[in-house]
Amino acid sequence: MRTSALLPALFVAASASGQGTTLYLGPSTAATGSASLFTSNNYLSNYGVVFTTGQTGPFSIDWVNIGLSTNQQTSGSASFNLALHDTSGTTAYSAAAGANQLAMDRVTFSMPTTISTTFLLELVAADIPNLSAYTMQSSTAYSLIIYNASSAIAIRRIQGLAQFTTNDYYTSDAGFGALNTLRNNIYYTNNGTNYPALDIAFGSSSPVPEPSTYGLILGGLALAGAAIRRRCKV
């Protein structure tokens, strides 16, 4: 686990999807504001994203980067629940977190002690053992949500977006796609005119082959098998 000065989202996404890693989903533009996390121990009082996986699974999440702000907090530590749930559906802008919790970790971390200070929380597999151990299936919808914060720290957001455009403000790889951004488990809106996206990125520490790569691998195995059979003929 590491916290650092908050980098622009484009840089974070680019570095996350570099050699040896795969970015499943992340913000495509820098955050412009913050929203306080809920302290209620109820998964419905959440912030999060709903997404679909690609066709070349199974997949696992073993790193998560979250843009945060100390808000008005001066304490040097905080925690929240980071959970993977099923979804209530697969329709864009209406899909939400379902009641079935698939994996959850209580994440505790250190943070700056000055108010209104932005920072990046970088979680690796050891920080999220339950989440990273869970296997996500191909072409399936899931929700990744944050709730039950220990204090009113804030998650960074890309604000001022138009209705039904927030899915366009995430970048993705491995066939993943954004379905919805959640606040209180519904489509996130601020005052009915502002529809933010969240500064949360997640993926795998290993590259995920593209479908074409799988075809080449399978084709190569078939050719190798045929060659072995030919050599074994008497």
C-alpha positions in Angstrom: 0.0 0.0 0.0 1.3 3.5 -0.8 -0.1 7.0 -0.7 1.4 9.7 -2.7 0.7 13.2 -4.1 -2.2 12.9 -6.5 -1.0 12.6 -10.1 -3.2 13.5 -13.1 -5.6 10.7 -13.9 -4.2 10.4 -17.5 -0.7 9.7 -16.1 -2.0 7.2 -13.6 -4.0 5.3 -16.2 -1.0 5.3 -18.6 1.4 4.0 -16.0 -1.1 1.4 -14.8 -1.5 0.0 -18.3 2.2 -0.2 -19.0 4.3 -3.3 -19.7 3.5 -6.1 -17.3 0.2 -4.7 -16.1 -3.4 -4.4 -17.4 -5.8 -1.5 -16.6 -9.3 -2.9 -16.5 -11.0 0.5 -15.9 -9.9 3.9 -14.9 -10.6 7.7 -15.3 -9.6 9.2 -18.7 -9.3 12.7 -17.4 -8.1 14.5 -14.3 -10.4 14.9 -11.3 -11.8 18.3 -10.7 -13.4 18.0 -7.3 -14.1 15.7 -4.3 -17.1 14.2 -2.5 -17.2 12.9 1.1 -17.3 9.2 1.6 -20.2 7.8 3.7 -19.5 6.5 7.2 -22.6 4.2 7.3 -22.0 0.5 7.5 -24.5 -0.2 4.7 -23.3 -1.2 1.2 -26.1 0.9 -0.2 -24.5 4.1 1.1 -21.7 3.8 -1.4 -19.6 5.3 -4.1 -18.5 3.0 -6.9 -18.5 1.9 -10.5 -20.4 -0.8 -12.3 -18.6 -2.5 -15.2 -18.6 -5.5 -17.5 -15.6 -7.8 -18.0 -14.1 -8.8 -21.3 -14.5 -12.1 -23.2 -11.1 -13.5 -22.4 -11.5 -14.3 -18.7 -11.3 -15.3 -16.0 -10.0 -12.1 -14.4 -8.8 -11.0 -11.0 -8.2 -7.6 -9.5 -4.9 -7.3 -7.8 -4.3 -3.5 -7.8 -6.6 -0.5 -7.2 -5.7 3.2 -7.3 -8.1 5.7 -5.7 -7.8 9.4 -5.8 -8.7 10.8 -2.3 -8.7 14.0 -0.4 -8.3 14.6 3.4 -11.3 17.0 3.2 -11.4 18.5 6.7 -9.6 15.6 8.4 -6.3 16.1 10.2 -6.0 12.5 11.4 -3.1 10.6 9.8 -5.1 7.4 9.3 -8.4 6.3 7.8 -10.2 3.1 6.5 -13.1 2.0 4.5 -14.7 -1.1 3.0 -13.7 -1.9 -0.6 -16.1 -4.5 -1.9 -17.0 -6.4 -5.1 -20.7 -7.1 -5.6 -22.9 -8.5 -8.3 -25.2 -6.1 -10.1 -28.9 -5.4 -10.3 -28.7 -5.5 -14.1 -26.5 -4.7 -17.1 -28.3 -1.6 -18.5 -26.0 1.4 -18.8 -26.8 4.2 -16.3 -29.3 2.1 -14.3 -27.2 -1.0 -13.3 -26.3 -0.9 -9.6 -24.6 -3.0 -6.9 -26.6 -6.1 -6.0 -27.0 -7.5 -2.5 -24.6 -10.4 -3.2 -21.2 -9.5 -1.8 -18.5 -11.5 -3.6 -15.4 -10.2 -1.9 -14.6 -7.4 0.6 -11.5 -6.0 2.3 -11.3 -3.4 5.1 -8.6 -1.1 3.8 -6.7 0.9 6.4 -4.1 3.5 5.3 -2.1 6.5 6.3 -2.8 9.9 4.8 -1.6 13.5 4.9 -2.5 15.5 8.1 -3.4 18.7 6.3 -6.9 19.6 5.3 -8.1 19.6 1.7 -5.0 17.7 0.6 -5.4 15.4 -2.4 -3.4 12.1 -2.5 -3.4 8.8 -4.4 -4.0 5.6 -2.5 -2.3 2.7 -4.3 -3.4 -0.8 -3.2 -1.7 -4.0 -4.3 -2.8 -7.6 -3.9 -1.4 -7.9 -0.3 -3.6 -4.9 0.7 -6.8 -6.5 -0.7 -6.4 -10.2 -0.2 -10.0 -11.2 -0.4 -10.7 -9.0 -3.5 -7.5 -10.2 -5.3 -8.4 -13.9 -4.6 -11.8 -13.6 -6.2 -12.1 -14.8 -9.8 -14.4 -12.7 -12.1 -15.9 -14.5 -15.1 -15.9 -13.4 -18.7 -18.7 -11.1 -20.1 -20.2 -10.6 -16.6 -21.3 -7.4 -14.8 -19.8 -6.5 -11.4 -19.7 -3.5 -9.1 -16.7 -2.2 -7.2 -17.9 0.0 -4.3 -16.6 1.9 -1.3 -18.5 2.4 1.9 -18.3 2.5 5.7 -15.5 5.1 5.9 -13.9 5.7 9.3 -14.0 9.5 8.7 -15.4 11.9 6.3 -12.5 11.7 3.8 -13.4 12.4 0.2 -13.1 10.5 -3.1 -11.9 12.5 -6.1 -14.3 12.9 -9.0 -14.6 14.3 -12.5 -17.5 16.7 -12.1 -19.6 18.9 -14.4 -20.4 16.1 -16.9 -23.6 15.9 -18.8 -26.3 13.3 -18.2 -25.6 9.9 -19.8 -22.0 10.8 -20.7 -20.1 9.6 -17.6 -19.3 6.2 -19.1 -17.2 8.1 -21.7 -14.9 9.4 -19.1 -13.4 6.0 -18.2 -10.7 4.3 -20.2 -10.5 0.5 -20.3 -8.6 -2.5 -21.6 -9.1 -6.3 -21.9 -12.6 -5.8 -23.1 -13.9 -4.2 -20.0 -16.5 -1.4 -20.2 -18.2 1.1 -17.8 -21.9 0.7 -17.1 -22.6 3.2 -14.3 -21.1 5.5 -11.6 -22.8 5.1 -8.2 -23.6 7.3 -5.3 -26.0 5.8 -2.8 -26.2 2.9 -5.3 -28.0 4.9 -8.0 -26.7 6.9 -11.0 -24.5 9.6 -9.5 -25.9 13.0 -9.9 -25.1 16.2 -8.1 -28.0 18.7 -7.9 -29.7 17.1 -10.9 -27.4 18.8 -13.4 -23.9 17.5 -12.6 -23.1 13.8 -13.3 -19.6 13.0 -12.0 -17.3 10.1 -12.8 -14.9 8.7 -10.1 -11.1 8.7 -9.8 -10.8 5.0 -9.3 -8.7 2.7 -11.4 -8.2 -1.1 -11.1 -6.6 -4.0 -13.0 -4.2 -6.8 -13.0 -0.4 -6.8 -12.4 -0.1 -9.2 -15.4 -0.9 -8.5 -19.0 -4.2 -10.0 -20.3 -3.9 -11.5 -23.8 -6.2 -10.2 -26.4 -8.7 -12.6 -28.1 -6.5 -12.8 -31.2 -3.6 -13.8 -28.9 -5.7 -16.7 -27.5 -6.4 -17.8 -31.1 -2.7 -17.8 -31.9 -1.9 -19.8 -28.7 -4.6 -22.4 -29.4 -3.6 -22.6 -33.0 0.0 -23.1 -32.0 -0.9 -25.8 -29.5 -3.0 -27.6 -32.2 0.0 -27.5 -34.6 2.4 -28.7 -31.9 0.0 -31.6 -31.1 -0.3 -32.6 -34.8 3.5 -32.6 -35.1 3.9 -34.8 -32.0 1.3 -37.3 -33.4 3.2 -37.4 -36.7 6.5 -38.1 -35.0 5.0 -40.8 -32.9 3.7 -42.8 -35.9 5.5 -46.1 -36.5 
